[in-house]
Amino acid sequence: MGSVVNTAPGAGGEQGMATVKSVRAFVGARRGVPASWLDRYVWLFGLAILLVVLAQPVSSALASLSRQVDPWRAGAGLALVMFSYTGLLLAARAIGPFALPAADAAWLLLSPLHRRGVLGRTATILLVGSVLAGVVLGVGALTVLGAPDLLALRLATAVILGVSVSVGGMALTVLAQSSQSWQPWLNAAVVVTALLAAAAALSAASGPTRRFVAEVANAPTSHGASVAALAAAVAALLGWRAWSALAGIPARAVLSASTRAGHVSTAAVGLDPAALTWIAEDNHWRGRTLRSHPWPRLPAPLALAWQDWRRLGRRPGRLVALLGGAALPALAALAAGEVGAVVTGVVFAGALTAATAGISGARRDGDNPALARLLGVGARAALAARSLLPALLGGAWLTVALTFVSLTGALGTGPWWLFGPLAAPALAAGGLRMARRNPIDHSMPVIETAGGSIPTGPLIWGLTGVDLAVLGCLPLALALGLQPSSLAGFLAVQALAGTAALLGYLLQAGSLRR
């Protein structure tokens, strides 16, 4: 093994690359039984089945491109595509994006092996993922803009543009990970993309912007080809810079990303996604100094719940993100042209997500009942006090979201915003139930279906809390689906269902045990 560690981390040349290959070959030869032809056959057969399954949806989507799209819907669709790209950049920055398995991070990364060779496999994975994401973004953008003529040329242009933007953005995150001097450029790219998405979202309410979107949709293919060529050149330049920067990327940055990836993989293997929230909170508050404050002069249960309000107030960025997400249902309704199952799902998922932003105290009480009992507050009283914040967050988010959807004209006449405060108790009950659920029971049976095996343990864990919120918000879901001429009856039933969901949960929660 003495001959395989003879290259400095920053050194270049084929010798370092060959050394990394020899080390991986040495490790792979001693892992056990090598991959056989049967393993390769299974992979190829699975890929063929996947292509067969996707053939019909892809062909249907391509056939639907040859049409003229309403500028109202086009602006909302473009906003969703741009928001998706912004989320892709933020996710890549949060992950690393370069991360290695624990063994490679602890051994190969810190060895004298050529660093670009060590990270080459991860770079290939990032490139393939960026290309696939770019294809999805490009086809999605063409779907919302339409292709009234020259479908093949417009499709190729859209795919090239989407791949270029995706690869360029991923290369920019790699450069930001390798050097702090690239961080402002990455932040600027995220801000500009978010602003463009907001401008596209406002196109449905502004005549000039709607005309601009229509002009973009009907622009000559030569203009789109020029933009795609320019984007491809910029992406190639950024990709070359990122590949060159791999030789000197700091080991500390890769180790930090690998640690985060290790936490994610541990939670995935253990099938305990709730651990990720604790990891994120610990990483945020570690190393920060907080000032001490006296207990507020409130009744004991409210004083106990006050920490949730303080905790959320110290992170205003989370509130801003929640407020911005309230526009997603309106964008989805504009892009789809109606309030269907997808829009209803977005409304419900967003409201429940907002409610779960204020359940950290209830989650801690469930994890450590002994500490909760030492505070001298009853279980029902503590839960009732802790339900105020998730009810406020979920109800406020739902109110704003339904107001936006009503302004688009996708809903009928009536005070739809009243469903927000009336459904708030049900959302709070679902959030509290999610906070106090047990870990996943992997000993539960597996149900064999035509579509494959379904483990009941993770399924029940995932539905715990969601089921209560769905039952409590059922009148709202029915109203969104039926679009009645009068909302009075649905509002009355929603008030009863939401109150019953919260009161029933508080009554049955007899102790602070899970």
Secondary structure by P-SEA (a helix, b strand, c coil): cccccccccccccaaaaaaaaaaaaaaaaaccccccaaaaaaaaaaaaaaaaaaaaaaaaaaaaccccccaaaaaaaaaaaaaaaaaaaaaaaaacccccccccccccccccccccccaaaaaaaaaaaaaaaaaaaaaaaaaaaccccaaaaaaaaaaaaaaaaaaaaaaaaaaaaacccaaaaaaaaaaaaaaaaaaaaaccccaaaaaaaaaaaaccaaaaaaaaaaaaaaaaaaaaaaaaacccccaaaaaaaaaaaaaaaaaaaaccaaaaaaaaaaaaaccbbbbbbccccccaaaaaaaaaaaaaaacaaaaaaaaaacaaaaaaaaaaccccaaaaaaaaaaaaaaaaccaaaaaaaaacaaaaaaacccaaaaaaaaaaaaaaaaaaaaaaaaaaaaaaccccccccccccccaaaaaaaaaaaaaacccccccbbbbbcccccccaaaaaaaacaaaaaaaaaaaaaaaaaaccccaaaaaaaaaaaaaaaaaaaaaacccccc
